[in-house]
Amino acid sequence: MKILITGGLGFIGSHTIVELMQAGYEPIIIDDLSNSEPFMLDNIQKITGQKPKCYLYDACDKDRVRNVFAENTDIKAVIHFAAKKAVGESMKQPLAYYRTNLVSLLTVLDLMQEFKVGNIVFASSATVYGEPEKLPVTEEMPLQKSLSSYGSTKQMAEDILEKTTANHWLKAILLRFFNPVGAHHTALLGELPNGVPNNLMPYVTQTASGIRKELTINGNDYSTPDGTCVRDYIHVVDLAKAHVKAIDRLLKTAETPVCEVFNIGTGAGISVLEMVETFEKVNNIKIPYRVGPRRAGDAESIYASCEKANKILGWKAELSLADMVRDSWNWEKYLKDRKE
Ligand code: WQD
């Protein structure tokens, strides 16, 4: 069955393509390479033995995306990843975030309605919870006001999907990702940050490889055990597998609700310092760091209850923090070797 994946060459998208192919689906990719490079498609082929159809288009470009639907009339579902996704950056460029993240979703939904494609899995985010009042967060908890424009775009997108599915031409599964890190065990897929990484893990691996002089930890005066922010880091391959489970549920399970939300995390809260120390221990590398000011838009502490995904999707994270830091480092070494 054909599945259209927007942002399919991105960090999470590329890993999801591999898992979909290995589960017997036929993915079709739309990606404008704004957050990826062409070699990612070659590496998907190296891992799976097949090169999926790929359109190097902007997901906001309605005429071009319409061509994709017209050329692939048997698309059964869409997974929508295409979006800008850095919390810190979104505070500096709010308009670019609202435009890209909302126009791309509206474009895809318009065309899904036009071509009668009635199933979507949407890449939502833990940032929709804002600063949660209670931990771990569950899907039923009321959403606090988002702390970043990025989180606001995800809250708005969820609202658009909830109201659209009420008209019953569309079924949606919203996956609220926590913090995706790690890389494919083959070291052929991983995160490709543009310029200076916004996210913690790529900044750590680039410091380890000497590209960055030292890591700046954004604040250690939070009321957490060691003063640094707590997140629910999840291995990108576990996250990719959750997407396959969501597609299975939409396409192979009768009588599901028209719009379902699932937390996709591990349930474990890990601090910035704990992540750094785990990286150092597992990879036997020292990470020089200094403590800087807090970063605007950061929640102090957030981690998930994933009971609902365990029970209903039959999905549970299996890879450990050690796997995450080892695979991230192997990927960074692969990138360095590629450049040499
Ligand atoms: C984690 C912690 C930083 C860099 C991410 C993605 C977002 C969404 C949710 C999917 C924070 C600190 C970071 C650095 C640091 N994912 N940090 N020094 O902000 O939780 O959001 O997950 O939807 O797309 O951005 O992740 O890795 O940016 O930050 O101290 O150089 O690490 O301040 O406390 P975040 P992050």
Boltz pocket constraint, residues with backbone or C-beta under 6 A from the ligand:
constraints:
  - pocket:
      binder: B
      contacts: [[A, 85], [A, 86], [A, 87], [A, 88], [A, 124], [A, 125], [A, 126], [A, 127], [A, 177], [A, 178], [A, 179], [A, 180], [A, 197], [A, 198], [A, 199], [A, 200], [A, 201], [A, 203], [A, 215], [A, 216], [A, 217], [A, 218], [A, 219], [A, 229], [A, 230], [A, 231], [A, 272], [A, 295], [A, 298], [A, 299]]
      max_distance: 6.0
